[in-house]
Amino acid sequence: MAASASISKSIYFGTYVHSKSLTELEIRPDGVIGVDEKGVIQFLETNVKDVESLKSRREEWKDAKVVKIKGEGFFFPGFIDTHTHAPQHPNTGLFGKTTLLDWLQTYTFPMESSLGSLSKAQRVYSNFVSRTLSHGTTACAYYATIHVLSTNLLADICLKRGQRALVGRVCMNSNLSPEYYRDMSIESSIADSRASIDYIRSIDPSGEIVLPIITPRFAPSCTAHCLTALGDLATETGAHIQTHISENTSECELVKKLFPDSKSYTDVYETHHLLRPKTILAHAVHLSAEERALIKAREAKISHCPASNTALTSGCCPVRTLLDEGITVGLGTDVSGGFSPSILEEVRQAIWVSRFRAMNHGDVHKLSTSEALYLATRGGAAVIGMEDKVGGFEIGKEFDAQMISLGTVAEEGNMEGKFTEGSIDLFGFEKWAEKVEKWVYGGDDRNTVAVWVRGRLVHSTSKFEG
Ligand SMILES: O=c1[nH]c(=O)c2nc[nH]c2[nH]1
């Protein structure tokens, strides 16, 4: 559904769940979250049995709208997708047995080049933004294509639908990119990037919902001079930067050949002034200890894309090592290397991949459910530079949230009419932590019945009674 136009002071009534820290998931039964007309959280309470007595205690909230969880469910912070490719959405699930470099040529570049058509871009981008919202993604770092107009259209759609987004026009000028899909010169690469940055800033001058992001595709797609010019553009505009790093071993070898004077893949970005606190590096599977230390020193961020890394057989990212070394990490769906637009799916995939690492490198590598949920929310918020605004429920934070509704099992076990409610079955014995675990391992978009960004309803299903 379309986002509602205005918001009213609202009280969200029901259990809420969020990460307190990397390892601690806080569950607040019978919670109340008071959100003002600007979408900012003004108060939180817990163990509230009846909202009328709360309203009588809080005089200024007596006319507030009440949004109550019906049945079994909870409020959870909106998910943050720190890396995805909107134009690749039609290819979701299509990758065969390819690996990164042949996958790009076989599937990705042909599809991306076709998004120069604005009518196709309209269809694909509207669909993708709806999809990501329906999975509870309230903020997303998007790659678009090399085309300025369709990149701008993606930003228009995000703004209209109310999804926070960083939207990047892809830069790729090297002759390793196909002739049919390439920036024709450094000048045009920079001019087109600048045009898109200016446009995105013009439609949302406050930057509350959409922001531009400078997007060199990855080192092999850009000449050294182009990377330098993009580094300069980042200095001039102060915009965020996103790119790929060290995803696949053949790609790493290619970077060595193309940039023989650089000490490492990370050093290529460092040399061209692209390694900064506002830089999001996707994948980071095969980094050396020196590279990780440089990323940490520059305060650049990492987007972990486990589904994609497995689908394209790129490798198992050593997330525990990244976290232990103090690097900021979030999750990315990386559609269509990744096969799902859902960050909940990435939570599961991050946990599975960590277990595969644990099988070879020890149990310490296992991520817990709480840790993966942290990466999906607070970790992601820090990756996109919004940790002061979103990622958890606290006074002063903006209300970016999803209402999760869980199923129940009738006494006689009858499932008639229940299949549309999702695949989680609650039998009544589950404690809150177990309900959350059942959602993480068995939930999907059928359980996400409503989604808000800054207190504005941006998605709901027929099961939501708002
Ligand atoms: O997963 C990926 N998706 C892409 O589109 C891409 N381009 C360069 N490197 C990439 N990796």
Ligand as a Chemical Component Dictionary entry (heavy atoms), coordinates in Angstrom:
data_LIG
# 
_chem_comp.id                   LIG 
_chem_comp.type                 NON-POLYMER 
_chem_comp.pdbx_formal_charge   0 
_chem_comp.three_letter_code    LIG 
# 
loop_
_chem_comp_atom.comp_id 
_chem_comp_atom.atom_id 
_chem_comp_atom.alt_atom_id 
_chem_comp_atom.type_symbol 
_chem_comp_atom.charge 
_chem_comp_atom.model_Cartn_x 
_chem_comp_atom.model_Cartn_y 
_chem_comp_atom.model_Cartn_z 
_chem_comp_atom.pdbx_ordinal 
LIG O1 O1 O 0 28.216 -9.072 -5.823 1  
LIG C1 C1 C 0 28.567 -8.237 -6.674 2  
LIG N1 N1 N 0 27.649 -7.628 -7.462 3  
LIG C2 C2 C 0 27.982 -6.719 -8.401 4  
LIG O2 O2 O 0 27.118 -6.205 -9.113 5  
LIG C3 C3 C 0 29.363 -6.426 -8.522 6  
LIG N2 N2 N 0 30.046 -5.591 -9.319 7  
LIG C4 C4 C 0 31.329 -5.715 -8.979 8  
LIG N3 N3 N 0 31.492 -6.611 -7.983 9  
LIG C5 C5 C 0 30.286 -7.064 -7.685 10 
LIG N4 N4 N 0 29.877 -7.953 -6.778 11 
# 
loop_
_chem_comp_bond.comp_id 
_chem_comp_bond.atom_id_1 
_chem_comp_bond.atom_id_2 
_chem_comp_bond.value_order 
_chem_comp_bond.pdbx_ordinal 
LIG O1 C1 DOUB 1  
LIG C1 N1 SING 2  
LIG C1 N4 SING 3  
LIG N1 C2 SING 4  
LIG C2 O2 DOUB 5  
LIG C2 C3 SING 6  
LIG C3 N2 SING 7  
LIG C3 C5 DOUB 8  
LIG N2 C4 DOUB 9  
LIG C4 N3 SING 10 
LIG N3 C5 SING 11 
LIG C5 N4 SING 12 
# 
